[in-house]
Amino acid sequence: MELDPLLLSRLQFAFVVSFHAIFPVFTIGLASYIALLHGLFYKTENPAWDRLALFWTKVFAVVFGMGVVSGIVMSFQFGTNWSNFAYATSNFLGPVLSYEVVTAFFLEAAFLGVLLFGRNKVPEGVHLFAAIMVAVGTFISSFWILSANSWMQTPAGFELIDGRFHITSWMEALFNPSFWYRFVHMGMASFLTGGFVVAGVSAWFLLRKRDVEANKKALSMCLWLLLILAPAQAVVGDFHGLNTLEHQPTKVAAMEGNWETQTNVPLLLFAIPDQESQTNHFEIGIPNLASLILTHRADGEVPGLNAVPVEEQPPVAIVFWSFRVMVGIGLLMIAVALVGLLLRRKGRVYENRLFLKTLTVMIISPFLAVLGGWIVTESGRAPWLVYGVMTHAEGLTPSLTGGMALFTLIGYIAVYSVVFLTGIYYLTRVVRNGMHEEQIEVEGEVERPKRPLSAAHTPFDDDLEGANA
């Protein structure tokens, strides 16, 4: 069997991006939450806020490290697997990715050191400022990355000369037609991810009666956040969908499983898309609802996949079902937030064990929703690397062989598995350790961890070391 370097390169990049995406989408929201906790402690001097800030800073340190490690190789792949694409788009992507490093990563790295190691060593106001700067840095980073990705989805402000993209307007390129929709949608997804993780971990602690005061505060904050953002995300998603309908109609057709351009299109709850036959099997839908959602008219016209040649159609089944996973989880988030409001009104939100257990299970939900959204975004763009201008095949490295691509894919999977398992191991230790500051007395002075992961040391390790001795 001949190995296809194009397919393997796409699988490799999809794996790396999917693995990496779950970390920044969490740290962006978590960084803002940590800054808020430091601000509340600075204002009130309530030690509960301080314990929460310390605990979630430990979690942030581990997840941030995993995100950095997993993200570095993504840019390398532009040269190894997609050199034609890298060469053609270098006038835009080169500066943008460099700006992300200079303006965001350096900012985060510098102030993260103060945040991690400056506790009780710098004035509380300086520590708060460091937390704010880390949070700001995460948003600056997402600005540049989403601008680059949005430009690939809706390219603007360029002219093509001898196969290379030359920027004619940096404002049009950076703030391309889909950028603000993606930026707001992703920012809210980050806050939802952070909110559900914090709520789930707080619920886990409350089930075990650990640091009840602090975790009640954390859970209450998150439930209010989720109650506002979960429905708001649906509204933002609707605007994003309308923008996608205007600029990438074929992607929307794949999301809806709509093969023929027609009016009164039903919203399909279930179907098995058959790309070879250009039809769906076993359709279950709600009449007119897709037209109503996409055009705000029940008889609105929705584009069909047959408007473009078969070779320019995305993998319909993947896009169709990934979109339903994302939307289904989003509706579940809204339902959980509303149940939280109902229990709060009854005064049972902290004691209802079924609800607390549900929140712990929901920790995984925002990550699955984000992955579903990214699959829709990237697979729905196929076969284009730069939408309507450059295909995946045109961007591939000419000298790349199937064997080379397979070797690196296996290597990435192996290395990333180690990174993921190690990260989960340390995160588990941090959570088990709970909300107390690890301090070791050495000759009357407090010795603090010299590495971020040192904060994951737990009393269980002390017991184990004692047993081994």
N, C-alpha and C positions, 0 to 999 in steps of 0.2 A: 504494500500500500504506500502510495506516494504521500509524503507529508506536505501539507499546504502551509507555507510560511505566513501567508496573509491571515488565514484562520487562526493559526497558533499565536500570531502576534496580537490579534484582536482579543483572543482569550487571555493572553498574558496581561495585556493592559487592563482589561475588564477586571481581572482578579486583583491586580495591584490597586486600582482605583477603588474598587468596592471594599477591599480590606482597609485602605487608608481612610476612606470617607467617614467611617463610623467614629473615628477618633476626633477629628476637628469639629464635627457636628456636635459632639458632646462637650469638648473643651471650650468652644465659643460661648455656649450658654452657661457652663459651669464657672468660667472666669468672671462673668458679670455677676453671678450669684455670690461668689467669694468676695468680690469688691463690695457688694451690698452688705454682706455680713460684717466686713471690716468697718464699713461706714456706720452700721447700727451699733457696733461695739464702741466705736470712737465717740458716738453721741451719747449713748446710755450707760456705758461701762458695765453692762449686764454680762457676767461671765458666760452665760449660755451662748451668746452670739460669738464669743471668742472661741469656745469649744467647737462650735459648728465650723467656724472659719478655719481652725487648725485641722480639723478632720478632713474637710473637703479640699483643702490645699494639698494634703497628702495624696488624695485620690487624683487630683489634677496633675500632680508631678508625675505620677506613673503613666497616666493616659497621655499626657503631653509628650513624654519620652517615647511612647509607642507610636504616636502620630509622626514624630520627627523621623524616627528610624524607618517607618514604612513609607514615608513620603519622599525621601531623598531620591530613591531609585526611579521615581516616575519621570523626572526630567531627563535622566540618563537614557530612558527608553526612546526618547525623541531622536537621539543620535544613533542608537543601536538598531532599532526596529523601524523607525519612521524618519530616516534621514532626508528623503525627498520632501516630506512635509516640513521638517525642521528647517531645511534650507529655504523653502518657498515662503514660509511664514516668519522667518527670523527677524525681519524688520519690525514686526509687531510683538510676537511672543517673546523674543529675546529681551527687549527692554522691560516688558510687563513683568516677566518672571524675576528679573533682576530687581525691579522696584519692590516687589513683594519681599525679597530678602532684605534689602537695604532699609526699607521703611517699617516693615512689620516684624520680621524674624529677629533682627537685631534688637528692636525695642522690647519684644517679648523676652528674649534671652537675657538681656541686661537686668530688667526689672523682676524677672522671675527669680533671679539669684537673690535679690533683696527680699522678695516675698517669702522664699523658702528659708533663708538663713539669717534674715535680719530681725526675726521675732525677738523682742525684748533687748535687741542690740541697737536698733535705730528708734528715733521717736515714733510714737504711734501714728502721728500724722504722715510721716515719711512712709511707714509701712502701708498705710491706707493708699497713699499716692502710688506706690508700687503696684498694689493690687489693681487700681484703676488703670494704670498704664498697661498692665498685662491684658486686661479686658479690652482696652482700646486696640492693642496690637492684634488681637484675634480678629477683630472686625476689619482692620486695615488689610490683614492677610486675605480674608475672605473677599474683600473688595477686588483685589488684583486677580485672584484666582477665578472668581466668578465673571469678572470682566473678560478675561481671556477665553473662558469656556463659552460665555454668551456670544462673543465675537465669532467663534466657530459655528455657533448655531444660527446667528443672524448677522453675518459679516456686513460691515459698513465702513465708510471712510477710507477706501483703498482703491487702487487701480492695479490691474495685473499686467506686468511688463515682463516679457520673456519668461513666463512661468513663475515669477516672483511677485509677492504682494508688497506694494509700496504704499505707505500710509499717506493719504492726502489730507486727512483731518483727524487728529488725535482725539478730539472731543467726540466726533461721530463714532470712531472706532471703540473708544473706551466705554462711552455711554450709548452703546448700540441699542437697537429697538427692543431687545428682550432683557437687557441688563437689570433694570430696576425691578422688574417682576421677579426675576430669579434671585436677586439679592435680598429682597424683602421676604420672599418665600423661604429661602434657605435660612435667613436670620431667625425667622419665627420657628422653623423646624429645629434650630439649635436650642432655642429657649424651651420648646416642648420636650426635646430630648433631655436636657438638663433637669427640667421640672419633673418628668416622670421618673428619672433615675433617683433624684433626691427624695421624691415622695415615696418611691418603692423601698429605698434603704431606710428611710425614717419609719415607715410602716413595719419593716422587719425588726427594727430596734424596739418599737412600741409593743410588738407581739411578745418580745422577750423582756419587757419592762426595764429597758436599759436607757439611762439618761432621759427620762420621760419628759422633763421640762423642755430641754433643748429640742428634742425630736417632735414634740407637739408644735413648737414654734415653726420648725422647718416644714412640717407637713401642712400646717395651716397656710403658710406663705405659698407653697407650691400649688395647693388646691385652688386658691384664688387665681394664681397665674394661669393654671390650666383651664379654668372656667372661662377666662377671657380669651386666651390665645387659641384654644382648640377650635371654637367656632370661627374666630377671626381668620385662622389659617384656611378654612374652607372658602371664605370670601376672597382671600388673596389668591387661592388656587383657581377660583373662577375667573378672576381677571387675568391670571397667567394663562389659563386655557384659551381665553379670547385672543390674547396676544399670539399664542401659538397657532391658533386657527388662521390668523391673518398672515403670519410669516412662514409657517411650516404646516400647511394644510394636510399633507400626506401623513405626518406624524399623528395628527388628530384623527384622521380616518382610521389609522391602525389602532389607536387607543379605543375607538368606538367600534372597531370591527365592521366598518362601513365600506362595502366594496363599490357600490354604485352611488354617484352623485344624485341626491334625491332630497325631497322635502318630507316632513312628518316622520323623521327618523326616530325609532324607538331607542331607549336606553337599555342596552343588553346587560342583564344581570348574569347570564350564563350563555356561553356559546363555545364551540370548538372551531376556531378559524382553520380553514383548509386553503393554504396559499396556492397549492398546485391547481386546485379547482376554482380558485378565486371566489369562494363562498364560505358560509358558516354552516355548521351542523348543530342540531339540538338547541336552537335559539330559545331563550326565555327573556322577554324584555317588557318594558313599560312603554306603551305607545306614546309617541311624540316627545318624550322627555329629553332625549338627546338633542333634538332640535331646539327645545325650549331652553335648555342649559347653555348651549353653544351660541345660539342666536337671539335668545330671549323672546323667541316667537315659536309657537307650537308648529307652525307650517314653514319654519325657516329651513333654508337649504344647507345641507352638510356635504362637503366634498367627499368623493369616493376614492378608493385606492386605485381604481381603474383609470383615473385621470392621468396617471404616469405609467410608463412602461414597467413591466414586471421586474426588470433588473434594477429599477430605481425604487422599489418598494422595500420598506424595512421588514424585519422578521415579525410578522403580524402577531402570531400567537404569543411571543415573548412580550411584546409591547402591550397587547390586550390584557393579559393576565397580570402583568406587573402593575399596570395602572389600577386594576381592581383590588390588588393587595394593598396598595398605598391608600386608596380611597376607603376601603373597608376598615383599615386600621384607624384612619382619621375619624371615621364615624364612631368607632369603638372608644376612641379617646374622648370625644364629646360626651358619649354616654357615661363614661366613668366620671368625668368632671361634674355632670349633672347629678349623678348619684351622690357624689361628695357634697354638693350643695344641699341636697335633700337631707342627708344624714347630719350635716352641720346644723340645719334648722331644728332638727330633732335633738341636738345635743349628744349624738352618738357616734360622731365621726372618728373619735379616737378609741372607742371601745368595740366597734363592730368588727369582729375578727374576720368575717368573710370579706368585708371591704378592704381591710388591711392586707389580707392575703392576695386579693385581686391586684392591689397596687404593686405588691412584690412581683407578681407574674408580669405585670405591664411594663416592667423595666425594659424588657426586650423589644416592646412594641415600636417605639420611635426609631430604633435602629433598622428594623425590618421595613418600616415605612420609608425611611430615607433611602435604603437600598432599592426598594421598589421604584421610588421616584427617579433615582439616578439611572436605573435600567431603562425606564421610559424615555428619559432625556437622551441618553447616549444611543441606545438601540433604535429609538425612533428616528434618529438622524441618519441612520444607515440608508444607502451606502456612502454617505458623504462624510468626509473629515471636516471640510469647510463647506457648509451647506450650499449646495447648488453650484459649487466652484471646483472643488477637489475631492475625488473619491478616495476611499481607503486604499484601493489598489494603486492609485497614482502616488500616494504618499509613502508607500512601503520602501524600505531599503532595497535597492536592486540586487545587491550581492547576498542578501539574507537567504539562507536555505532552511528547509523544514526541520532538518536535524538540529541546526543551531537554535532555532526558535523553541523547539521542544526541550532542548537541554536547559535553556535559561528559564523556561516556564516551570520545569520540575524543580530547578534550583530555588526560584522565588517561592514556590509552594512550601518547600522544605524549610527555608529560612523563616518565612513568615509564620509558619506553624510554631516554630520555636519561640519567635517573638510574642505571638499571641498567647501561647500556653504560659510563658514566663510572666507576661503582664497580668494574666488572669490570676496566677498564683499569688503575685504580690498584692493585687487588688483584694483578693480574698483575705490575705493577712491583715491588710489595713482595716477592712470592715470588721473582721473578728476582734481586732484590737480595740475598736470603738473610739469614743471621744475623750481620751485622756492624753495628756502630753507626756511623751516619753522623755524622762530626764534621768541622767545617771550621775550620781554624786561621786566626784573624784577629788579627794583632798579638799573638801569643803566647797568646791565649785561645781557648777552644773555643766556637764559635757553634753554637747548637742551633736546630732548627726552631721557628718561632713559630706554625705551624699544624699540625694533626694530619696532613694529607695531604702536608706537606713531608717527612715521614718516608719517603714512597714514592720519593724521589729515588734514582736508581740510577747506577752507573758507566756504563751505556749512554748515559745522557743527557749525561754529561761527554764521552764520545767523539763524540756527535752534535754537541754544541756546538763541540768542537774542530774537527770537520770543516767545520762551517758557517763558522767563523772563517777 
